[in-house]
Structures are given as C-alpha cells and as structure tokens.
Amino acid sequence: MDFFDGILNNKIFLTSVLAWFIAQSLKVIHTFVVDKHFNVSRFVGSGGMPSSHSAFVMALTTAIGRVHGWDSGIFAISLGFALVVMYDAAGVRNAVGKQAIILNKIIEDVHHKKEKKITEQRLKELIGHTPVEVVIGAILGIIIAKLVI
C-alpha cells in the first residue's frame, strides 16, 4: 500500500478532513446569513465562525481516542496538539487580527493626511477566532468524529 492509498483509507484522517470541510462550509453559510451576501472565498479563508482548525483537531483527537483508547499515548499527543492549536487560534492569531485592524487604520489616516504615501497593501484582519468560535468548532469536530467513528 502506497502513501496515497494509506491516506485515502485512513478513517481517522478522513473524519478530520470531513470536519474541516463542514466547518468551512458553515463559514460560507454564516457569512451569507449575517452579512447578507454570498462570499465563497470564506470557504478557504481562516478566521470566522466556526473554527475549522478546532473542528479538524478535535475530530482527529476524538477519532483517535475512540479507535486507540482514551488512555493511549497517541490520544495524549493528539489532545496536546489540539489544545495548542486552539489556544493559538483564539489567542495569538486573534491578537494578530486585532493588530492588523489598528495598522490598517493608521495606514488610512496617513493616506488621508497625504503626509507620505504608503504602498503596503491592507493587512488581513480576519485571522484568528474568538473563544466562542473555537469552542463551537471543537464541539463540531467532536460530534462529527462520534458520528463517523
């Protein structure tokens, strides 16, 4: 069995990808409902409701726990990995997004004052997640893994 056959037959990995796919699809739907416009780019974008990072890692962790046992070493590794990813999504990446908002405002102010032309493009502001987006993504991942595995 080669690498690609292994991946395509790995139910744990495919469950995680399914959780990611559903979370990304829900972002498109959420944007349509909240902002009243269809934005298909939300399917591949980071940030927003729900966290697809959280859905992926918690589906992975839950599937590993169900298959290999909640007391297995691989479950412990996966859970540690999931906690780091979710902390990063809600903490560090969210802070970067807030900084991008402030920097974009500074750039706009400089442009309006015509003091000096800044050629940098606007920074992406929707990078991280709120804690609620992370928790909803994590719950989504757990539910999907429980349904599939």
C-alpha atoms as a printed R data frame, in Angstrom:
    type eleno elety resid chain resno       x      y      z
1   ATOM     1    CA   MET     A     1   0.000  0.000  0.000
2   ATOM     2    CA   ASP     A     2   1.486  3.330 -1.010
3   ATOM     3    CA   PHE     A     3   1.159  6.663  0.723
4   ATOM     4    CA   PHE     A     4  -1.956  7.864 -1.116
5   ATOM     5    CA   ASP     A     5  -3.799  4.577 -0.634
6   ATOM     6    CA   GLY     A     6  -2.964  4.778  3.044
7   ATOM     7    CA   ILE     A     7  -4.311  8.312  3.358
8   ATOM     8    CA   LEU     A     8  -7.468  7.500  1.400
9   ATOM     9    CA   ASN     A     9  -8.122  4.503  3.669
10  ATOM    10    CA   ASN     A    10  -7.321  6.286  6.925
11  ATOM    11    CA   LYS     A    11 -10.736  6.751  8.544
12  ATOM    12    CA   ILE     A    12  -9.319  8.904 11.341
13  ATOM    13    CA   PHE     A    13  -7.729 11.362  8.914
14  ATOM    14    CA   LEU     A    14 -10.743 11.413  6.605
15  ATOM    15    CA   THR     A    15 -13.009 12.148  9.575
16  ATOM    16    CA   SER     A    16 -10.836 15.163 10.409
17  ATOM    17    CA   VAL     A    17 -10.960 16.383  6.810
18  ATOM    18    CA   LEU     A    18 -14.752 15.982  6.825
19  ATOM    19    CA   ALA     A    19 -14.966 18.084  9.999
20  ATOM    20    CA   TRP     A    20 -12.789 20.762  8.360
21  ATOM    21    CA   PHE     A    21 -14.926 20.695  5.203
22  ATOM    22    CA   ILE     A    22 -18.176 21.055  7.159
23  ATOM    23    CA   ALA     A    23 -16.753 23.883  9.289
24  ATOM    24    CA   GLN     A    24 -15.521 25.754  6.204
25  ATOM    25    CA   SER     A    25 -18.918 25.269  4.534
26  ATOM    26    CA   LEU     A    26 -20.634 26.618  7.646
27  ATOM    27    CA   LYS     A    27 -18.447 29.752  7.416
28  ATOM    28    CA   VAL     A    28 -19.878 30.463  3.959
29  ATOM    29    CA   ILE     A    29 -23.429 29.930  5.244
30  ATOM    30    CA   HIS     A    30 -22.783 32.023  8.379
31  ATOM    31    CA   THR     A    31 -21.391 34.887  6.294
32  ATOM    32    CA   PHE     A    32 -24.410 34.722  3.993
33  ATOM    33    CA   VAL     A    33 -26.861 34.811  6.908
34  ATOM    34    CA   VAL     A    34 -25.071 37.502  8.938
35  ATOM    35    CA   ASP     A    35 -23.664 39.771  6.192
36  ATOM    36    CA   LYS     A    36 -26.434 39.120  3.636
37  ATOM    37    CA   HIS     A    37 -24.004 38.367  0.829
38  ATOM    38    CA   PHE     A    38 -22.574 35.181 -0.608
39  ATOM    39    CA   ASN     A    39 -18.796 35.055 -0.204
40  ATOM    40    CA   VAL     A    40 -17.390 31.768 -1.468
41  ATOM    41    CA   SER     A    41 -13.861 32.863 -0.516
42  ATOM    42    CA   ARG     A    42 -14.844 32.227  3.116
43  ATOM    43    CA   PHE     A    43 -14.592 28.528  2.233
44  ATOM    44    CA   VAL     A    44 -10.808 28.765  2.036
45  ATOM    45    CA   GLY     A    45 -10.269 31.667  4.432
46  ATOM    46    CA   SER     A    46  -9.119 31.481  8.020
47  ATOM    47    CA   GLY     A    47 -10.926 33.003 10.964
48  ATOM    48    CA   GLY     A    48 -14.649 33.224 11.470
49  ATOM    49    CA   MET     A    49 -17.434 31.001 12.777
50  ATOM    50    CA   PRO     A    50 -16.845 28.133 13.412
51  ATOM    51    CA   SER     A    51 -13.128 27.488 13.770
52  ATOM    52    CA   SER     A    52 -12.220 24.851 11.202
53  ATOM    53    CA   HIS     A    53  -8.840 24.438 12.904
54  ATOM    54    CA   SER     A    54 -10.633 23.439 16.102
55  ATOM    55    CA   ALA     A    55 -13.066 21.200 14.236
56  ATOM    56    CA   PHE     A    56 -10.184 19.411 12.484
57  ATOM    57    CA   VAL     A    57  -8.016 18.827 15.560
58  ATOM    58    CA   MET     A    58 -10.886 17.817 17.832
59  ATOM    59    CA   ALA     A    59 -12.286 15.408 15.218
60  ATOM    60    CA   LEU     A    60  -8.773 13.965 14.944
61  ATOM    61    CA   THR     A    61  -8.390 13.723 18.715
62  ATOM    62    CA   THR     A    62 -11.844 12.241 19.278
63  ATOM    63    CA   ALA     A    63 -11.391  9.690 16.481
64  ATOM    64    CA   ILE     A    64  -8.001  8.660 17.867
65  ATOM    65    CA   GLY     A    65  -9.478  8.293 21.354
66  ATOM    66    CA   ARG     A    66 -12.317  6.144 20.059
67  ATOM    67    CA   VAL     A    67 -10.049  3.910 17.947
68  ATOM    68    CA   HIS     A    68  -6.901  3.667 20.075
69  ATOM    69    CA   GLY     A    69  -8.324  4.313 23.537
70  ATOM    70    CA   TRP     A    70  -8.636  7.351 25.735
71  ATOM    71    CA   ASP     A    71  -5.604  6.218 27.729
72  ATOM    72    CA   SER     A    72  -3.316  5.712 24.704
73  ATOM    73    CA   GLY     A    73  -0.173  7.707 24.142
74  ATOM    74    CA   ILE     A    74  -1.303  8.755 20.669
75  ATOM    75    CA   PHE     A    75  -4.513 10.206 22.145
76  ATOM    76    CA   ALA     A    76  -2.464 12.199 24.664
77  ATOM    77    CA   ILE     A    77  -0.226 13.547 21.892
78  ATOM    78    CA   SER     A    78  -3.243 14.461 19.763
79  ATOM    79    CA   LEU     A    79  -5.007 16.172 22.664
80  ATOM    80    CA   GLY     A    80  -1.894 18.203 23.468
81  ATOM    81    CA   PHE     A    81  -1.605 19.182 19.803
82  ATOM    82    CA   ALA     A    82  -5.308 20.132 19.709
83  ATOM    83    CA   LEU     A    83  -5.026 22.328 22.798
84  ATOM    84    CA   VAL     A    84  -2.034 24.188 21.350
85  ATOM    85    CA   VAL     A    85  -3.829 24.742 18.025
86  ATOM    86    CA   MET     A    86  -6.996 26.005 19.723
87  ATOM    87    CA   TYR     A    87  -5.057 28.250 22.103
88  ATOM    88    CA   ASP     A    88  -3.181 29.698 19.138
89  ATOM    89    CA   ALA     A    89  -6.396 30.222 17.140
90  ATOM    90    CA   ALA     A    90  -8.103 32.118 19.959
91  ATOM    91    CA   GLY     A    91  -5.033 33.792 21.429
92  ATOM    92    CA   VAL     A    92  -2.102 34.613 19.208
93  ATOM    93    CA   ARG     A    93  -3.895 34.659 15.848
94  ATOM    94    CA   ASN     A    94  -6.797 36.671 17.254
95  ATOM    95    CA   ALA     A    95  -4.349 39.249 18.620
96  ATOM    96    CA   VAL     A    96  -2.643 39.462 15.214
97  ATOM    97    CA   GLY     A    97  -6.021 40.196 13.631
98  ATOM    98    CA   LYS     A    98  -6.678 42.997 16.118
99  ATOM    99    CA   GLN     A    99  -3.240 44.459 15.399
100 ATOM   100    CA   ALA     A   100  -3.992 44.333 11.672
101 ATOM   101    CA   ILE     A   101  -7.147 46.403 12.239
102 ATOM   102    CA   ILE     A   102  -5.128 49.060 14.072
103 ATOM   103    CA   LEU     A   103  -2.336 49.105 11.476
104 ATOM   104    CA   ASN     A   104  -4.863 49.387  8.638
105 ATOM   105    CA   LYS     A   105  -6.440 52.378 10.411
106 ATOM   106    CA   ILE     A   106  -3.022 54.015 10.771
107 ATOM   107    CA   ILE     A   107  -2.362 53.494  7.045
108 ATOM   108    CA   GLU     A   108  -5.752 55.047  6.188
109 ATOM   109    CA   ASP     A   109  -5.030 58.040  8.423
110 ATOM   110    CA   VAL     A   110  -1.652 58.609  6.788
111 ATOM   111    CA   HIS     A   111  -3.238 58.390  3.322
112 ATOM   112    CA   HIS     A   112  -5.912 60.936  4.265
113 ATOM   113    CA   LYS     A   113  -3.333 63.372  5.607
114 ATOM   114    CA   LYS     A   114  -1.274 62.931  2.440
115 ATOM   115    CA   GLU     A   115   1.877 63.066  4.535
116 ATOM   116    CA   LYS     A   116   3.602 60.157  2.932
117 ATOM   117    CA   LYS     A   117   2.392 57.568  0.507
118 ATOM   118    CA   ILE     A   118   2.400 54.068  1.962
119 ATOM   119    CA   THR     A   119   2.480 51.366 -0.680
120 ATOM   120    CA   GLU     A   120   1.797 48.376  1.555
121 ATOM   121    CA   GLN     A   121  -1.432 46.510  0.978
122 ATOM   122    CA   ARG     A   122  -4.080 46.268  3.665
123 ATOM   123    CA   LEU     A   123  -3.364 43.535  6.172
124 ATOM   124    CA   LYS     A   124  -5.751 40.639  6.542
125 ATOM   125    CA   GLU     A   125  -7.820 41.284  9.653
126 ATOM   126    CA   LEU     A   126  -9.826 38.062  9.942
127 ATOM   127    CA   ILE     A   127  -7.054 35.688 11.004
128 ATOM   128    CA   GLY     A   128  -7.928 34.258 14.396
129 ATOM   129    CA   HIS     A   129 -11.007 33.297 16.326
130 ATOM   130    CA   THR     A   130 -12.968 34.371 19.333
131 ATOM   131    CA   PRO     A   131 -13.140 31.801 22.131
132 ATOM   132    CA   VAL     A   132 -16.761 31.067 21.147
133 ATOM   133    CA   GLU     A   133 -15.740 30.283 17.546
134 ATOM   134    CA   VAL     A   134 -13.057 27.918 18.870
135 ATOM   135    CA   VAL     A   135 -15.455 26.140 21.243
136 ATOM   136    CA   ILE     A   136 -18.131 25.756 18.545
137 ATOM   137    CA   GLY     A   137 -15.514 24.374 16.140
138 ATOM   138    CA   ALA     A   138 -14.276 21.939 18.799
139 ATOM   139    CA   ILE     A   139 -17.817 20.738 19.552
140 ATOM   140    CA   LEU     A   140 -18.472 20.326 15.826
141 ATOM   141    CA   GLY     A   141 -15.316 18.210 15.463
142 ATOM   142    CA   ILE     A   142 -16.246 16.001 18.430
143 ATOM   143    CA   ILE     A   143 -19.777 15.457 17.098
144 ATOM   144    CA   ILE     A   144 -18.571 14.578 13.600
145 ATOM   145    CA   ALA     A   145 -15.993 12.114 14.935
146 ATOM   146    CA   LYS     A   146 -18.599 10.462 17.185
147 ATOM   147    CA   LEU     A   147 -20.962 10.111 14.212
148 ATOM   148    CA   VAL     A   148 -18.321  8.742 11.822
149 ATOM   149    CA   ILE     A   149 -16.075  6.554 14.028
